[in-house]
Amino acid sequence: MGTDGSTKIRPHQSPIGAINLCSTREDANDMRSTVFEGGSMTRESLVNQHYGVAGLMAAIEGGLMSMGKSLDALTVDDLAPVDEFHSRGREATAELTSLAKINATDRVLDVGCGIGGTARYLAHQFGCSVTGIDLTDEFVAVGQRLTELVSLNDRVTLRQGSALALPFEANSFDYAWTEHAQMNIADKKQFYSEIARVLKPGGRLLFHDIFRGDGEEPIYPLPWAEDESISSLATKANARAAMEGAGLVIEQWVDKVGDTLAFMDQMAAQAAAGKAPPISIRLVMRDNGQEKLANYVRGLKEKRLTVALGMARKG
Ligand SMILES: C[S@@+](CC[C@H](N)C(=O)[O-])C[C@H]1O[C@@H](n2cnc3c(N)ncnc32)[C@H](O)[C@@H]1O
């Protein structure tokens, strides 16, 4: 530990893999800085750096054009292969909506919204208004541009910010939504408490997430982290405890390992047949995307990782 409370590490060595279920915010690993040779970075700036792929918008536009899509007539469905950066993409998002009854009058918050695919899908499908918040500047900028292109600016607002300090008033959303963001967050207590704070009483959290399995340590790189330095995997039991500790009553919890492996098999077969779409989540995973996905599949098969979705109510 450095004298300023920072952790000194070499790149690729894990300083902050631990989970924080009960400590105060000041103790949280997300806020502690990590000192690399020549600089000091917080977890949040490391996450921003991990996901911030320069030139992402140009890559998406290039892919769309090679598919013969006109940017002037783009639909929410056209973007689905690239803008849902989580297991099973649109299939999982649609499944998660089936747990709830989202109405046009509802206000929905997507925490860790990425480039906003889910936010646009929900607004398009249900007519509701959706606010997305994400740490990664590049993702938010690309997300705002894509939202303009599909003319959903009146119902979808994407902004840069931290899930650990949500810039919203208490009791202001009917639904909170989160997919595959909490693996980057050490302070699970703060994460779920912030979600519970901004939900209206009786409001629901819809979640779809990856957790630590019962097997050996996961192998990196993984889609959300090159190494353990920005990965904080809770076990299912710890995640449930963190949600419940924040005042969220878990109503549904559905294991999704089998469905995810089947989907990944299909994706691999499509790629092997040379039929992978020109736009896909590989665009947001840098050059080692294939290795990250292979490690994820191996992690699920060997129970190093597990994946589930579900719903919790603010009590
Ligand atoms: C794997 S991506 C998933 C994005 C989106 N939920 C989706 O399913 O397409 C994880 C996202 O979580 C965001 N994230 C990680 N830590 C965060 C934090 N503390 N606050 C806000 N967003 C965060 C990252 O910037 C990234 O966009």
The ligand as an SDF file (V2000), in Angstrom:
LIG
                    3D

 27 29  0  0  0  0  0  0  0  0999 V2000
  -19.8620   -5.1860  -20.4040 C   0  0  0  0  0  0  0  0  0  0  0  0
  -20.3610   -3.5210  -20.5200 S   0  0  0  0  0  0  0  0  0  0  0  0
  -22.1300   -3.6890  -20.5270 C   0  0  0  0  0  0  0  0  0  0  0  0
  -22.8120   -2.4900  -21.1200 C   0  0  0  0  0  0  0  0  0  0  0  0
  -24.3360   -2.5610  -21.2070 C   0  0  0  0  0  0  0  0  0  0  0  0
  -24.9350   -2.7890  -19.9220 N   0  0  0  0  0  0  0  0  0  0  0  0
  -24.7550   -3.6230  -22.1690 C   0  0  0  0  0  0  0  0  0  0  0  0
  -25.2450   -4.6510  -21.7070 O   0  0  0  0  0  0  0  0  0  0  0  0
  -24.6080   -3.4340  -23.3810 O   0  0  0  0  0  0  0  0  0  0  0  0
  -20.0590   -2.9120  -18.8570 C   0  0  0  0  0  0  0  0  0  0  0  0
  -20.3360   -1.4390  -18.7300 C   0  0  0  0  0  0  0  0  0  0  0  0
  -20.3200   -1.0730  -17.3460 O   0  0  0  0  0  0  0  0  0  0  0  0
  -19.7960    0.2300  -17.2580 C   0  0  0  0  0  0  0  0  0  0  0  0
  -19.3330    0.4740  -15.8820 N   0  0  0  0  0  0  0  0  0  0  0  0
  -18.3990   -0.2140  -15.1820 C   0  0  0  0  0  0  0  0  0  0  0  0
  -18.2370    0.3290  -13.9640 N   0  0  0  0  0  0  0  0  0  0  0  0
  -19.0950    1.3800  -13.8790 C   0  0  0  0  0  0  0  0  0  0  0  0
  -19.4010    2.3350  -12.8800 C   0  0  0  0  0  0  0  0  0  0  0  0
  -18.7750    2.3460  -11.6900 N   0  0  0  0  0  0  0  0  0  0  0  0
  -20.3380    3.2590  -13.1390 N   0  0  0  0  0  0  0  0  0  0  0  0
  -20.9780    3.2890  -14.3410 C   0  0  0  0  0  0  0  0  0  0  0  0
  -20.7300    2.4080  -15.3340 N   0  0  0  0  0  0  0  0  0  0  0  0
  -19.8060    1.4600  -15.1170 C   0  0  0  0  0  0  0  0  0  0  0  0
  -18.6650    0.2320  -18.2750 C   0  0  0  0  0  0  0  0  0  0  0  0
  -18.2830    1.5250  -18.6320 O   0  0  0  0  0  0  0  0  0  0  0  0
  -19.2920   -0.5610  -19.4170 C   0  0  0  0  0  0  0  0  0  0  0  0
  -19.9390    0.2720  -20.3350 O   0  0  0  0  0  0  0  0  0  0  0  0
  1  2  1  0
  2  3  1  0
  2 10  1  0
  3  4  1  0
  4  5  1  0
  5  6  1  0
  5  7  1  0
  7  8  2  0
  7  9  1  0
 10 11  1  0
 11 12  1  0
 11 26  1  0
 12 13  1  0
 13 14  1  0
 13 24  1  0
 14 15  1  0
 14 23  1  0
 15 16  2  0
 16 17  1  0
 17 18  1  0
 17 23  2  0
 18 19  1  0
 18 20  2  0
 20 21  1  0
 21 22  2  0
 22 23  1  0
 24 25  1  0
 24 26  1  0
 26 27  1  0
M  CHG  2   2   1   9  -1
M  END
$$$$
